[in-house]
């Protein structure tokens, strides 16, 4: 092996594996388009929140923007997956991305025209969530058609890097652009970034569900069939149960404003650091993800990662040193990134192509609804007891719950990516 090749192998073992980007031009364009679009959408999300607050002066009104996006995601998640298993996924991804592009244009045009309507902003946010609900199952289902199974962990790590980068860089850039040039500039930049995603979707080949079984098989797609399939596949169900353990039992995000002041004697800036720490940990987990491709026991990896999330959250609840708390939250975010990579890979590799959209629809519902339910649980327990009990108790409950799941479904830990069985 040459020195250059040895350096390449060493780099892959440490940093993210870029093989999917080199191997598939279609995936490379899709990944780049999604990365740019995620950043633009993060800018718009912040700009909408700031504009709602400027118009109303109400924090409650700002909170309603999240509600407007959550409801379509939860209600349409399952049905959008069925649509992705019925029609050409390329066309669905293209049309839904075009819808998001037009909505960004509407925001920019309304702001340039001086329209200040909270109702319009709420309506656009809800419609953007509808477009995302349609786009996400289609886009996620495409990955297994563009890449071989052995490259899926690397691809999902790269996808996690995309979403995390958008979540970190988007709001940061959005705040700068709004501060310098106003809301209309942020919305315009978002609209421009969508052209990258539109171009990537346009260049994809046709992707009818069912790997050539044709439209006759695709027309039979239904939500009920998807749920029936999931109900008969204990390994796939465990991917959702394990994630719910983390998101419902040990999700301390709602308590960050409280603990920033009470535990660390900080202010809004401290809260910002607490919010950013898990995202930064997830990003680092994606950047240094070269080792994930050598892991074959994906089920066991998910269980360990979720237990690490719960353990890190529990320790965070015990510390009163800000630096240590941030480290624990970053470790939790890194563990969540690892869990997400393997759960996504299992949903892509162990699911027949004609069912992938519907399983991705379930994934949307869990990912969208789980953290919100976790916010409710954490807030309720903190009010009844204390923030420390809510955070540390939630972390320990997560570890206990995932251990019980591992005992209940022992076959999940034996899942082998070399022979994926749902």
C-alpha positions in Angstrom: 0.0 0.0 0.0 1.4 3.4 -0.9 1.9 6.2 1.6 -1.0 8.2 0.1 -3.3 5.2 0.3 -2.3 4.6 4.0 -3.0 8.2 4.8 -6.4 7.9 3.2 -7.2 4.8 5.2 -6.0 6.4 8.4 -8.1 9.5 7.7 -11.2 7.4 7.0 -10.8 5.7 10.3 -10.8 9.0 12.2 -12.8 11.5 10.1 -16.1 11.1 8.3 -16.0 8.6 5.4 -16.4 10.6 2.2 -16.8 7.5 0.0 -20.5 8.1 -0.8 -19.7 11.6 -2.1 -17.0 10.2 -4.4 -18.9 7.1 -5.5 -22.2 8.6 -6.5 -22.6 12.0 -8.3 -26.3 11.9 -7.7 -25.8 11.5 -3.9 -23.1 14.2 -4.0 -25.4 16.7 -5.6 -28.2 15.7 -3.2 -26.0 16.0 -0.1 -24.7 19.4 -1.2 -28.1 20.7 -2.1 -29.5 19.5 1.3 -26.6 21.1 3.2 -27.1 24.5 1.6 -30.9 24.3 2.0 -30.7 23.3 5.7 -28.6 26.4 6.4 -31.1 28.6 4.5 -34.1 27.1 6.4 -32.3 27.6 9.7 -31.9 31.3 8.7 -35.6 31.6 7.9 -36.7 29.8 11.1 -34.9 32.4 13.2 -36.0 35.3 11.0 -39.6 34.3 11.3 -39.3 34.0 15.1 -37.7 37.5 15.3 -40.3 39.0 13.0 -43.2 37.6 14.9 -41.7 39.0 18.1 -41.2 42.4 16.4 -44.8 42.5 15.3 -46.5 41.2 18.5 -43.9 41.7 21.3 -45.2 38.3 22.7 -43.1 35.3 23.6 -46.2 33.2 23.4 -46.8 34.2 19.8 -43.2 33.2 19.0 -43.9 29.8 20.6 -46.9 29.3 18.4 -44.6 29.2 15.3 -43.2 25.9 16.6 -46.7 24.6 17.1 -47.6 25.6 13.6 -44.8 23.5 12.2 -45.2 20.6 14.6 -48.9 19.8 13.9 -48.4 19.2 10.1 -45.4 17.1 10.7 -47.2 14.8 13.2 -50.5 14.7 11.2 -49.0 14.2 7.8 -45.9 12.2 8.6 -47.5 8.8 8.2 -49.5 9.8 5.0 -46.5 11.5 3.4 -44.6 8.2 3.8 -47.5 6.4 2.0 -47.3 9.0 -0.8 -43.5 8.4 -1.1 -44.3 4.7 -1.6 -46.9 5.4 -4.3 -45.4 8.0 -6.7 -42.1 8.6 -8.3 -39.9 9.8 -5.4 -37.9 12.1 -7.6 -41.0 14.0 -8.7 -42.3 14.1 -5.1 -39.0 15.5 -3.8 -38.8 17.9 -6.7 -42.4 19.3 -6.3 -42.1 19.5 -2.5 -38.8 21.3 -2.7 -40.3 23.7 -5.3 -43.1 24.4 -2.9 -40.6 25.3 -0.1 -38.8 27.5 -2.6 -42.0 29.4 -3.5 -42.9 29.8 0.2 -39.5 31.5 0.8 -40.2 33.7 -2.2 -43.6 34.6 -0.6 -41.9 35.6 2.6 -39.3 37.7 0.8 -42.0 39.4 -1.4 -44.3 40.2 1.5 -41.5 41.7 3.6 -40.2 43.8 0.6 -43.9 45.0 0.2 -44.0 46.0 3.9 -46.7 43.5 4.9 -46.6 42.8 8.6 -49.0 39.9 9.2 -48.5 37.3 11.9 -51.2 35.2 10.3 -49.3 35.1 7.0 -46.1 34.0 8.8 -48.0 31.2 10.7 -49.5 30.0 7.4 -46.2 30.0 5.6 -44.5 28.1 8.5 -47.3 25.5 8.5 -47.1 25.1 4.7 -43.3 24.7 4.9 -43.8 21.9 7.4 -46.2 20.3 4.9 -43.5 20.5 2.2 -40.9 19.1 4.5 -43.2 16.2 5.6 -43.6 15.3 1.9 -40.0 15.8 1.0 -38.2 14.0 3.9 -39.6 10.4 3.3 -39.0 10.7 -0.4 -35.4 12.0 0.1 -34.5 9.5 2.8 -35.9 6.6 0.7 -33.7 7.6 -2.2 -30.4 7.0 -0.3 -30.6 3.2 -0.4 -31.2 3.4 -4.2 -28.2 5.6 -4.8 -25.6 3.7 -2.7 -24.7 0.1 -1.8 -25.6 -1.1 1.7 -22.0 -0.9 3.0 -21.9 2.8 2.4 -25.2 3.7 4.2 -23.7 4.3 7.6 -21.2 6.8 6.1 -24.0 8.4 4.1 -26.2 8.8 7.2 -23.3 10.3 9.1 -22.8 12.8 6.3 -26.6 13.5 6.4 -26.4 14.0 10.2 -23.6 16.5 9.6 -25.9 18.4 7.2 -28.8 18.8 9.6 -26.5 19.7 12.5 -24.6 22.2 10.5 -27.8 23.8 9.3 -29.1 23.9 12.9 -25.9 25.6 14.1 -24.9 27.8 11.2 -28.4 28.7 9.9 -29.6 30.6 13.0 -26.2 32.3 13.4 -26.1 33.5 9.9 -29.8 34.4 10.0 -29.2 36.7 13.0 -26.3 38.4 11.3 -28.2 38.9 8.0 -31.3 40.2 9.7 -29.2 42.6 11.8 -27.3 43.9 8.8 -29.8 43.9 6.0 -33.3 43.0 7.4 -35.7 40.1 7.2 -36.2 40.4 3.4 -32.5 39.7 2.9 -32.7 36.5 5.0 -35.7 35.2 3.1 -34.2 36.0 -0.2 -31.0 34.1 0.6 -33.1 31.2 1.7 -35.0 31.2 -1.6 -31.6 31.3 -3.5 -30.2 28.4 -1.5 -33.2 26.2 -2.5 -32.1 26.2 -6.1 -29.3 23.8 -5.1 -31.8 21.3 -3.8 -34.0 21.8 -6.8 -31.1 21.2 -9.2 -30.0 18.0 -7.3 -33.6 16.6 -7.4 -33.9 17.5 -11.1 -30.7 15.6 -12.0 -31.9 12.4 -10.2 -33.2 9.4 -12.3 -36.8 8.3 -11.9 -37.4 6.5 -8.7 -40.6 4.5 -8.7 -41.0 2.5 -5.5 -40.6 -1.2 -5.5 -37.4 -1.6 -7.5 -39.0 -2.1 -10.8 -42.2 -3.7 -9.6 -43.9 -0.7 -11.3 -46.9 1.4 -10.6 -49.2 -1.5 -10.0 -47.3 -2.5 -6.9 -46.9 1.1 -5.8 -50.7 1.8 -6.0 -51.2 -0.6 -3.2 -49.3 1.6 -0.7 -51.3 2.5 2.4 -50.6 3.7 5.9 -52.3 0.6 7.3 -50.1 -1.7 5.4 -47.0 0.2 6.6 -48.1 0.0 10.2 -49.0 -3.7 9.8 -45.5 -4.3 8.4 -43.9 -2.4 11.3 -46.0 -4.3 13.8 -44.6 -7.6 12.5 -41.0 -6.5 12.6 -39.7 -6.3 16.2 -36.2 -5.2 15.2 -37.6 -2.2 13.3 -39.9 -1.3 16.2 -37.0 -1.3 18.6 -35.3 1.5 16.6 -38.3 3.7 17.5 -38.7 2.5 21.1 -35.1 3.1 21.8 -35.2 6.7 20.4 -38.4 7.4 22.5 -36.5 6.3 25.6 -34.0 9.1 25.0 -36.4 11.8 23.7 -39.3 11.4 26.1 -37.5 10.4 29.4 -34.2 12.3 29.1 -34.7 15.4 27.1 -33.7 18.4 29.3 -34.0 21.2 26.7 -37.1 22.8 28.2 -35.3 23.3 31.5 -32.2 25.0 30.0 -33.5 28.6 30.8 -34.1 27.6 34.4 -30.9 25.7 35.1 -28.8 28.4 33.3 -29.9 30.8 36.1 -30.4 28.5 39.1 -27.4 26.1 38.6 -24.9 28.2 36.8 -25.8 31.8 37.8 -26.0 32.7 34.1 -28.3 34.5 31.7 -29.7 34.2 28.2 -26.1 33.7 26.9 -25.7 30.7 29.2 -28.9 29.3 27.9 -27.6 29.7 24.4 -24.5 27.7 25.3 -26.6 24.9 26.8 -28.7 24.7 23.7 -25.7 24.7 21.3 -23.7 22.1 23.2 -25.7 19.0 22.1 -25.7 20.2 18.5 -21.9 20.8 18.6 -21.4 17.3 20.0 -23.6 15.9 17.3 -21.6 17.7 14.7 -18.3 16.5 16.1 -19.7 13.0 16.2 -20.5 13.2 12.5 -17.1 14.7 11.6 -15.3 11.9 13.4 -17.5 9.1 12.2 -15.1 7.1 10.0 -15.2 4.2 12.5 -19.0 3.7 12.1 -18.6 1.8 8.8 -16.7 -0.9 10.6 -19.5 -1.6 13.1 -21.8 -4.4 12.0 -23.9 -4.9 15.2 -26.1 -1.9 14.6 -28.7 -2.8 17.2 -26.2 -3.1 19.9 -24.6 0.1 18.9 -28.0 1.9 19.1 -28.6 0.5 22.6 -25.2 1.6 23.8 -25.5 5.0 22.2 -29.0 5.6 23.9 -27.6 4.5 27.2 -24.7 6.9 26.8 -27.2 9.7 26.1 -29.1 8.9 29.3 -25.9 8.6 31.3 -24.5 11.9 30.1 -27.8 13.7 30.8 -27.9 12.2 34.3 -24.4 13.5 35.0 -25.3 16.9 33.6 -28.1 17.0 36.2 -25.6 16.5 39.0 -22.9 19.0 38.0 -22.9 22.7 38.9 -19.8 23.6 36.9 -20.8 25.1 33.5 -17.8 23.7 31.6 -18.6 20.2 32.8 -22.2 20.6 32.1 -21.4 21.7 28.5 -19.1 18.7 28.1 -21.8 16.3 29.2 -24.4 17.8 26.9 -21.9 17.6 24.0 -21.3 13.9 24.8 -25.0 13.4 24.8 -25.3 15.0 21.4 -22.5 12.9 20.0 -24.2 9.7 21.3 -27.5 10.8 19.7 -25.7 11.3 16.4 -24.4 7.8 16.5 -27.8 6.4 17.4 -29.4 8.3 14.6 -26.9 7.0 12.0 -27.5 3.4 12.9 -31.2 3.7 13.2 -31.5 5.3 9.8 -29.2 2.7 8.3 -31.4 -0.1 9.7 -34.5 1.6 8.3 -32.9 1.8 4.9 -31.1 -1.6 4.7 -33.7 -3.9 6.4 -36.8 -2.5 4.9 -38.1 -3.4 1.3 -38.0 -0.5 -1.1 -41.7 -0.4 -1.4 -42.1 0.1 2.4 -39.2 2.6 2.9 -41.4 5.8 2.5 -43.9 4.7 5.1 -41.3 3.7 7.6 -39.6 7.1 7.1 -43.0 8.7 7.7 -43.1 6.9 11.1 -39.6 8.2 11.7 -40.8 11.8 11.1 -43.6 11.4 13.6 -41.3 10.0 16.3 -38.5 12.6 15.7 -41.0 15.5 15.6 -43.2 14.4 18.4 -40.8 12.7 20.8 -38.8 15.8 21.8 -42.0 17.9 22.3 -43.4 15.2 24.6 -40.0 15.1 26.4 -40.3 18.8 27.0 -43.7 18.3 28.6 -42.4 15.4 30.8 -39.3 17.4 31.9 -41.3 20.5 32.7 -44.0 18.6 34.6 -41.5 16.6 36.7 -39.5 19.7 37.5 -42.6 21.5 38.7 -43.6 18.6 40.9 -40.1 18.0 42.3 -37.1 20.0 41.1 -35.0 20.5 37.9 -32.3 18.3 39.3 -34.7 15.4 39.9 -36.2 15.9 36.4 -32.8 15.9 34.6 -30.9 13.3 36.6 -33.9 11.1 37.2 -34.8 11.3 33.5 -31.3 10.3 32.4 -31.3 7.3 34.8 -34.8 6.3 33.6 -33.6 6.4 30.1 -30.7 4.0 30.9 -33.0 1.7 32.8 -35.6 1.7 30.1 -33.1 0.9 27.3 -31.7 -1.9 29.4 -35.1 -3.4 29.9 -35.7 -3.1 26.1 -32.5 -4.9 25.4 -33.6 -7.8 27.7 -37.1 -7.8 26.3 -35.9 -8.0 22.6 -32.6 -9.7 22.8 -32.5 -10.2 19.1 -32.1 -6.5 18.5 -28.6 -6.5 20.0 -27.7 -9.4 17.6 -28.8 -7.5 14.5 -26.0 -7.8 11.9 -25.7 -5.3 9.1 -24.1 -8.0 6.9 -27.4 -9.9 7.0 -30.1 -7.3 7.7 -33.3 -8.8 9.0 -36.2 -6.6 10.1 
